[in-house]
Amino acid sequence: MNRRGAFLFAAVLLFCLGIASVAAAQKKHPPGVPLDLNSATAVQLQQVPGIGPTLAKRIVTLREKSGPFRRVDDLLALPRVTRAAVEKMRPYLTVAPRQ
């Protein structure tokens, strides 16, 4: 292999490793215990599979405007949140009993 070929091989290898490390860094690590919809921050909510920055902000905004959530299914009040999406998120979310 000549010098140019070796350089090209090394460049492609580094590029592939960089892509793999970015993908691994972006993978979500779901919370170990369910998050309370009435106290979780937008940043915490983003740990839940299916909740990105936009939806997390919309959840917090709905909570601030409409008061505390009574159940996880209350997320269906948000535009573009489907029953299937709620079912995917349900294991990672809870609503603590009101005192």
KELOPA-658014 format. One record per residue (C-alpha): residue number from 1; y, x, z negated; residue in one letter. Coordinates in steps of 0.05 Angstrom, whole numbers. Example, Ala and Ser with C-alpha at 12.3 -4.5 7.8 and 13.67 -1.06 7.14 Angstrom:
BEGIN
+-----+--------+--------+--------+---------+
: num :  north :   east :     up : residuo :
+-----+--------+--------+--------+---------+
:   1 :    -90 :    246 :   -156 :       a :
:   2 :    -21 :    273 :   -143 :       s :
+-----+--------+--------+--------+---------+
end
This chain:
BEGIN
+-----+--------+--------+--------+---------+
: num :  north :   east :     up : residuo :
+-----+--------+--------+--------+---------+
:   1 :      0 :      0 :      0 :       m :
:   2 :     67 :     29 :     19 :       n :
:   3 :    128 :     31 :    -24 :       r :
:   4 :    159 :    -32 :      6 :       r :
:   5 :     95 :    -72 :     -3 :       g :
:   6 :     88 :    -50 :    -76 :       a :
:   7 :    160 :    -69 :    -89 :       f :
:   8 :    151 :   -137 :    -57 :       l :
:   9 :     87 :   -149 :    -96 :       f :
:  10 :    121 :   -131 :   -162 :       a :
:  11 :    181 :   -176 :   -146 :       a :
:  12 :    135 :   -236 :   -131 :       v :
:  13 :     94 :   -223 :   -193 :       l :
:  14 :    157 :   -221 :   -237 :       l :
:  15 :    183 :   -284 :   -205 :       f :
:  16 :    118 :   -321 :   -219 :       c :
:  17 :    117 :   -297 :   -291 :       l :
:  18 :    189 :   -320 :   -300 :       g :
:  19 :    173 :   -389 :   -274 :       i :
:  20 :    113 :   -395 :   -320 :       a :
:  21 :    153 :   -374 :   -381 :       s :
:  22 :    208 :   -425 :   -366 :       v :
:  23 :    157 :   -480 :   -358 :       a :
:  24 :    124 :   -461 :   -424 :       a :
:  25 :    191 :   -460 :   -460 :       a :
:  26 :    209 :   -530 :   -435 :       q :
:  27 :    144 :   -561 :   -458 :       k :
:  28 :    156 :   -610 :   -514 :       k :
:  29 :    123 :   -602 :   -581 :       h :
:  30 :    116 :   -672 :   -609 :       p :
:  31 :    135 :   -682 :   -682 :       p :
:  32 :     78 :   -674 :   -732 :       g :
:  33 :     98 :   -737 :   -769 :       v :
:  34 :    129 :   -799 :   -737 :       p :
:  35 :    205 :   -799 :   -735 :       l :
:  36 :    243 :   -857 :   -766 :       d :
:  37 :    284 :   -891 :   -712 :       l :
:  38 :    337 :   -908 :   -764 :       n :
:  39 :    350 :   -837 :   -788 :       s :
:  40 :    328 :   -789 :   -732 :       a :
:  41 :    383 :   -752 :   -695 :       t :
:  42 :    387 :   -749 :   -619 :       a :
:  43 :    361 :   -678 :   -621 :       v :
:  44 :    301 :   -698 :   -663 :       q :
:  45 :    286 :   -757 :   -618 :       l :
:  46 :    282 :   -710 :   -558 :       q :
:  47 :    219 :   -680 :   -588 :       q :
:  48 :    182 :   -745 :   -572 :       v :
:  49 :    146 :   -747 :   -505 :       p :
:  50 :    184 :   -794 :   -460 :       g :
:  51 :    251 :   -786 :   -494 :       i :
:  52 :    301 :   -741 :   -460 :       g :
:  53 :    374 :   -727 :   -478 :       p :
:  54 :    401 :   -790 :   -444 :       t :
:  55 :    351 :   -838 :   -477 :       l :
:  56 :    359 :   -804 :   -544 :       a :
:  57 :    435 :   -816 :   -541 :       k :
:  58 :    424 :   -888 :   -520 :       r :
:  59 :    377 :   -900 :   -579 :       i :
:  60 :    428 :   -872 :   -629 :       v :
:  61 :    484 :   -912 :   -596 :       t :
:  62 :    443 :   -977 :   -600 :       l :
:  63 :    428 :   -963 :   -674 :       r :
:  64 :    502 :   -951 :   -689 :       e :
:  65 :    525 :  -1014 :   -652 :       k :
:  66 :    470 :  -1063 :   -670 :       s :
:  67 :    448 :  -1038 :   -738 :       g :
:  68 :    380 :  -1012 :   -759 :       p :
:  69 :    317 :  -1021 :   -719 :       f :
:  70 :    267 :  -1070 :   -748 :       r :
:  71 :    208 :  -1046 :   -707 :       r :
:  72 :    192 :   -995 :   -652 :       v :
:  73 :    190 :  -1051 :   -601 :       d :
:  74 :    265 :  -1060 :   -610 :       d :
:  75 :    271 :  -1002 :   -560 :       l :
:  76 :    255 :  -1053 :   -506 :       l :
:  77 :    328 :  -1076 :   -513 :       a :
:  78 :    349 :  -1012 :   -478 :       l :
:  79 :    357 :  -1015 :   -402 :       p :
:  80 :    299 :   -984 :   -363 :       r :
:  81 :    254 :   -977 :   -425 :       v :
:  82 :    188 :  -1009 :   -408 :       t :
:  83 :    130 :  -1033 :   -452 :       r :
:  84 :     88 :   -975 :   -424 :       a :
:  85 :    142 :   -925 :   -445 :       a :
:  86 :    145 :   -954 :   -515 :       v :
:  87 :     70 :   -950 :   -521 :       e :
:  88 :     72 :   -877 :   -501 :       k :
:  89 :    126 :   -863 :   -554 :       m :
:  90 :     96 :   -907 :   -609 :       r :
:  91 :     51 :   -854 :   -642 :       p :
:  92 :    113 :   -810 :   -654 :       y :
:  93 :    161 :   -863 :   -680 :       l :
:  94 :    165 :   -908 :   -741 :       t :
:  95 :    214 :   -954 :   -775 :       v :
:  96 :    216 :   -944 :   -850 :       a :
:  97 :    217 :  -1007 :   -893 :       p :
:  98 :    287 :  -1029 :   -912 :       r :
:  99 :    304 :  -1024 :   -985 :       q :
+-----+--------+--------+--------+---------+
end
